Amino acid sequence: DAKTTQPTSMDCAEGRAANLPCNHSTISGNEYVYWYRQIHSQGPQYIIHGLKNNETNEMASLIITEDRKSSTLILPHATLRDTAVYYCIVRDNGGATNKLIFGTGTLLAVQP
Amino acid sequence: NAGVTQTPKFRILKIGQSMTLQCTQDMNHNYMYWYRQDPGMGLKLIYYSVGAGITDKGEVPNGYNVSRSTTEDFPLRLELAAPSQTSVYFCASSYVGGGHNEQFFGPGTRLTVL
């Protein structure tokens, strides 16, 4: 599985958009980009995923560059409850294990 | 649906003791997983199962055993607890076979070995 690089931490003001970057320069053609988040002491929670097109759901938007070497997770109106560690993971959905390889993620602190 | 449930929430073991961490899912998922998370780190895969009766090792299987006799249950067994097994343990499940394979996680079991 390809590895990802994320900033260790970021701050965001409540009500503003939070833009979380992720580099995955060695991603292969059949690997998807997944985002999960982990609120303190809880299990990780799925946010969104994509292959090459931009994606949006009720939680967030995912922007993937044309060369697929990086992506950005956008939380359009961050709230205090969005304070969490955000993990960017690349994964081949055709793999036998379906496993997720977690890095250390980005700690997003939403400030009032 | 309760989703993925784990028991116990907390446990303190003495070195050399044994215990079983329980995990149950009610979503009829075929895949189940056990991860551990050490402080300040990401999750690491211990064992996984692709269906009842089938299990396989993940990245850090030493010191653990699993079984999968039913679709719903995936217990994790620690035979001889060691301080290095102090961690938070998360169970997860997913349906693999036609969707986006989202993993659903339980609330975790916090284990301390003294």
Interface residues (C-beta under 8 A of the other chain):
Chain A: Y32 Y36 S41 Q42 G43 P44 Q45 Y46 H49 Y87 N93 A96 T97 N98 K99 L100 I101 F102 G103 T104 G105
Chain B: V4 Y31 Y33 Y35 G40 M41 G42 L43 K44 L45 Y48 V50 D56 G58 V88 F90 A92 S94 V96 H100 N101 E102 Q103 F104 F105 G106 P107 G108
